[in-house]
């Protein structure tokens, strides 16, 4: 287990990410995040994976709502991206 401040974490990300130890990231001495190395995400218990997915989904939804982006906008953007990707692949 290791503790790293935000500045140290930012400056040493490649080294820290390759490590096999859990890293507690602090900002002004208070816990800001935790980096848990995963050999394989499938090694996590299903309940934990669900919790992570729920929290990420909620955070993304709140971020989009805050910026006024609705589902229709996302669908149109995704379809446009998909069509352009398909066209690029066919053009090879």
N, C-alpha and C positions, 0 to 999 in steps of 0.2 A: 504494500500500500504506500502511496506517495501523495504528498500535498504540493501543489504548484499554484503560484499566483497567476493571475490572468496574463501578465506580461511574460512571465517565464513560459507559460503554456503556449502563448502565441509565438514566442521566439524558438521554441523547441518542439513544435507539433510533430514533425516527422519522426523524431527520436521517441517521443512519448507515445505516439500511436503504434509504433512497432513493438513497444514494450508489452510484457505480459502482466504488468501489475495494474491494479485499480488506481486511478488518479482522481483525487479530490481537487477541484479547481476552486480557488477562493478569490474574492474581490474585496479588498479592504478588510481582510481577515475573516470574512463571512463566506460560508459555502455558497458557491454560485452554480456548480455543476459537478457531475461525476462522470468519468469516462471509464467504462467497463469493457475491457478487451473481449472480443468474442472470436473463438475459433470458428464457430458456426452458429448463426442465429437460431438454427433448429435445436441447439443445445439448451436454449432458454425454455423454461416451463411455458406451456400454452397460455396459462392465466396471465403471466407477465407479458408475453407478446401481445395479448389482447389489450392489456392496460396501456402499453406503449402506443399501440395503434390508435386506441381511443383518444389518448392525450394529444398525439400528433394531429389527428383529424380535427379535434376541437380547436387546437391552436391555429391550424391552417384556416379553418372556417372563420374564426374570429378575426384573423389577419385580413382575409378577403372582405368580410362584412365591413370592417373598419375603413377599407378603401373603396367601398361601394361596388365591388365586383360581384355580380350575380351568376347564377348557374348558366343562364343563357349565353353570357359573355364567354364563360369558360368553355362551353360546348363549341361555340363558333371558333374560338381560338384553337381548340384542339383539332377540330375538323380541318381547319386551314393548314395547321402544321402537318397533320397526317397526309393530306393531299399533296403538299409540297414535298414531303419526304418520299411518298410513293412516286411522284414524278421524277425526282432526282434518281431514285433507284432504277427506274425504267430507262432513264437517259444514259445509264452506264454503258 
